[in-house]
Every structure is written in structure tokens, then in C-alpha cells.
Amino acid sequence: MMKIILPADKCLKLHISYFNRFEKVIGKMKKGILCAIDFSASSKDALRWSVEFAKELDVPLTILYAYRLQKSQADMAVEFKKRAEADASQNFLKLETELLANQGVAYEFKSEVGFIADRVKDHASKKGMSFMVIDQKMSASNKESFDELLKEVHVPLVIVP
């Protein structure tokens, strides 16, 4: 798997140029981009980069929010899931208004129960993706799941600081 960490102080166009050259090596990147978010400020930055990549490469964008049900919540799983989905939709609406509205990017938002690695692997097997974008803090906050993601998902990974 190719792992790319983008320096924050570099111009986005420079990175788009890199991906345009990279595209010639691996073929047409038309499967789209998957951006994993957790609604933190740093994942908002990752989404911002993803939107710019999707615009420049003219590919669809899938925004994935994966969450887990804790053992203590198992007896109220249905209620917790409904509340988590409603909260995710509300949080996404804010991001959508700020980062996606009128950008000319085809996108979808998915909120799913499970480990991030499992949800990404499932998405990759069903829809495929050209590459995945994740923020560095999100990858560090759940090291076990992130390591599993690196092991299981065989697509280029862009880590935004």
C-alpha cells in the first residue's frame, strides 16, 4: 500500500499535480475518493482536501463516519444507533454547508456501525476507490484500528496533518 503524508505548508495544487502524474502509473482514477471522518477539526481538514481532490480529478467523493456500539450500550442498541445516526446527520449537515455546497462535487455521506477498517474494506470491495483520505489525528487516536486498516485495505492512503 502506498502511504502519502501531505505537508500542511505545501500548496494543494502541487499535490493535485502529483496525483495527476500518479494517475498515469495506476490507470484512470475514476473509482472515487473515500474520506473517513470523525467530525473533529482535523477530520474537517481531511474533508476539505478530499473535496479539492475530487474537484480536480473529477471523481465522486464518499464521506464515511464509522462508529461503534459499546458493550454497555448493547441493551439499548437500537435507541443508541438512532441517536448516533441523528447526531451524525446533524454534524454532517454543518460540514456539508461549509465545505460541500456549490463545489460541483458528487458526494455521498455514510454513517455506519463498525470498526473503521471493516467499513473501509467493505466499501472498497463493493464500490472500489482510487484512494482514501484520513486525518493524522484520527489515525493516531485509534492505533489498533488504523493498523488494521493499513493491513487490510490495499489502496493509496493520503494522511492529512
Protein Blocks (a to p, Z undefined) as FASTA:
>chain_A
ZZddddfkbcfklmmmmmmmmmmmnopafkbpcdddehiaklmmmmmmmmmmmmmnopac
dddddddddfklmmmmmmmmmmmmmmmmmmmmmmmmmmmgonlpacdddddeddfklmmm
mmmmmnopfbdcddfklmmmmmmlmmmmmmmpccdddddZZ
